[in-house]
Amino acid sequence: MRKGAWVSTLGLHRQIGIEKGIKELKDMGIEEVYIIVVNSGGALYPSKVRPSLPQVGGKDLITPLVKEARKADLRVHAWIVSLNFHQEDFMKRNKYLYVVNKLGISCIEKPPYVDHYKWLCPSRPQVRENLVDTFLEIAERFDVDGLHFDYIRLPDIILPKGIRGRYPGVPKEEVLKPEFDYCYCNVCRSLFKEEKGLDPIAIPYDDPNYQIWFKWRADRITDIVRYVCKKVKLYDSSLEVSAAVFATPSLAYRYVFQDWPNWGLDLYNPMIYHKYYEKPVEWIGEAVKEGVRSGARISAGILIGFMESFEELYRGFKLALENGAVGITVFVYPPPRSELKDWVKKAFKELAKDTAS
Ligand SMILES: [Zn+2]
């Protein structure tokens, strides 16, 4: 059983301290950490590719953390926020690389849902190269076992059911709306026109060609993932490449254009955050089953803050493993409530006993 945790690098540095944080993770039974190296506001080290997060001021927050994790014999993955990027200077210089909706409006001018929803277009060669350079720079610079994609998708064309009520203008049902429908930048439009002879902006939602256009966009995400993964493996084939993806293959495709079973990665960490979908904890097992059936190796991403008791957390973990997950990835460390550390520790211990007997 793989026992992992997504780790907020800033949270660790600011709230806990590196040494204490790694000790706590170890004590929880965690054996591998996904530490955030580039977030949507910038790099947490002086990068030549992605500008630094302004509040970090060009300091390297990663090297000391990796060192401490290594000392504790943890496996380390670099967690990289990939296409969501809202660093001010970068956006000013590269506005043309950002996605445009079906109304012709750039996400820079009017981001969907929340202010930081500024997304790079996966069809642009400059975006692809920037992402490859980011991954390779991290692989060269830090002593990591793996590289981990996150936010590798278009903005949500449909939001998970449980959060639709939070934002104005979002329908309660699964209805497509042009203001949430990306990307119609001139590169996407002309590439599709060349291939299929249709301008996507003119395709109505009830036209069967819309599904072809939908798939075309999912394929652009697949292409960029495969391209980056190939370059990483050429650099060092022993690096494990993984991704935080939406909960199930069918939801991921319909909501955010992720056709993840076809990405060819080593490991997937689907974010099976049940309450966002208004589902009970038992759904974790069903979601894992759908992913495993697609042929993917899965470490189930579980949002422990949703768990109301130890029993519930344990049931979520157990159902994930019973349905074929190779492990659990806990979201997130530091956890929102202190008791969750004990619950995770106890759950891993019980599960180890279960599998031994
Ligand atoms: Zn585009």
Residues whose N, C-alpha, C, O or C-beta is under 5 A from the ligand:
A	BS01	ZN	C121 S123 C183 Y184 C185 C188
